[in-house]
Amino acid sequence: MSSHAHALDTDHGGGDHDASMDKFYVKVAIILTIITIIEVAIYYVSALQGVLIPALLALSTLKFVMVVSIFMHLKYENKLLTWIFVAGMFISVAVMIAMVSVFHAGTYYAPVLLPAAS
């Protein structure tokens, strides 16, 4: 047996491997992929341009919550950590909304420069 094959056969202390958790993570990955496909599709459908930003914010928030709660195991942690992540999400959404409001539709209002007084 080669050393490579032997390395593949060794148990690294994982002990019990729960196949149902593998299926759960695959389902979560499929759901995240579907949400991403919906996000890309929304961007290319011209009839949805009026709701583009709110829809993308909602879908991104949903993905954020799924990833943080499932893959970072946040649902099993102290509630303070949950509130820290939630606060961070609300702050980032607020900043995005503010930036979109300031630079809406690519319109930028430059400050008027007055000529210097002589």
C-alpha positions, -999 to +999 in steps of 0.1 A: +000+000+000+014+034-010+018+061+016-009+082-002-035+054+000-025+048+037-031+085+044-065+083+029-075+053+050-064+068+084-090+081+108-080+116+121-100+114+152-133+124+136-150+096+153-187+095+146-195+110+112-231+119+108-243+114+072-275+133+079-255+165+086-238+161+052-272+160+036-283+190+056-253+210+044-258+200+008-294+212+011-283+245+025-257+249-003-284+242-029-307+268-013-279+294-012-272+286-049-308+291-058-309+324-040-278+335-059-294+325-092-325+345-083-303+375-075-286+373-109-319+368-127-334+398-110-306+420-122-312+410-158-350+413-158-357+449-169-393+448-155-379+444-120-355+474-121-378+494-099-375+469-070-339+458-078-322+472-048-348+462-022-350+427-036-312+423-037-309+436-001-336+412+011-320+382-006-285+391+005-298+395+041-314+361+039-282+345+027-262+363+054-285+350+081-283+315+067-246+314+065-240+330+099-265+309+118-257+276+101-221+275+090-208+297+119-230+278+144-243+311+158-276+296+168-258+276+195-238+305+208-245+333+233-273+356+222-249+386+225-230+373+195-262+370+176-270+406+183-235+417+173-240+401+139-275+414+135-264+449+144-236+447+118-260+436+092-284+465+099-255+490+099-243+477+065-278+478+050-282+513+063-249+524+048-259+508+015-293+525+015-276+559+023-250+554-005-277+546-030-298+576-019-268+599-022-257+586-056-292+576-069-292+566-105-256+577-110-266+614-105-240+632-086-245+667-075-211+684-073-207+713-050-208+747-067-174+764-065-177+802-062-151+824-076-127+839-051-135+874-040-111+901-052 
